[in-house]
Amino acid sequence: MNEKVYKTMAGIGGGTLAIGIVVLVTGIVSGTMLIINGARLIKKKYELTI
């Protein structure tokens, strides 16, 4: 009985860890893209005003 519980907990823990890693990587990538696009917009703004 206890073995089934531990195996289930291990499987759920591994799945949760994988989902957490995917969410973390997605957040880092989207944040980086937002910063890059913001820098491009600022650069274009200065090019238009000159």
C-alpha positions in Angstrom: 0.0 0.0 0.0 2.7 2.5 1.0 4.8 1.7 -2.1 1.9 2.9 -4.4 1.6 6.1 -2.5 5.4 6.8 -2.7 5.5 6.0 -6.4 2.5 8.3 -7.1 4.1 11.1 -5.1 7.4 10.7 -7.0 5.6 10.8 -10.3 3.6 13.9 -9.3 6.7 15.6 -8.0 8.6 15.0 -11.2 5.7 16.3 -13.3 5.4 19.4 -11.1 9.2 20.0 -11.4 9.0 19.7 -15.2 6.1 22.2 -15.4 7.9 24.6 -13.1 11.0 24.5 -15.3 8.9 25.1 -18.4 7.2 28.1 -16.8 10.5 29.5 -15.6 12.1 29.3 -19.1 9.0 30.8 -20.7 9.1 33.7 -18.4 12.8 34.4 -18.9 12.4 34.2 -22.7 9.4 36.4 -22.9 11.0 39.0 -20.5 14.1 39.1 -22.6 12.1 39.6 -25.8 10.1 42.4 -24.2 13.4 44.2 -23.2 14.8 43.8 -26.7 11.7 45.1 -28.3 11.5 48.0 -25.9 15.1 48.9 -26.8 14.3 48.8 -30.5 11.4 51.1 -30.0 13.5 53.6 -28.0 16.2 53.5 -30.7 13.6 54.1 -33.5 12.1 57.0 -31.5 15.5 58.7 -31.3 16.1 58.1 -35.0 12.7 59.7 -35.8 13.4 62.8 -33.7 16.8 63.6 -35.3 
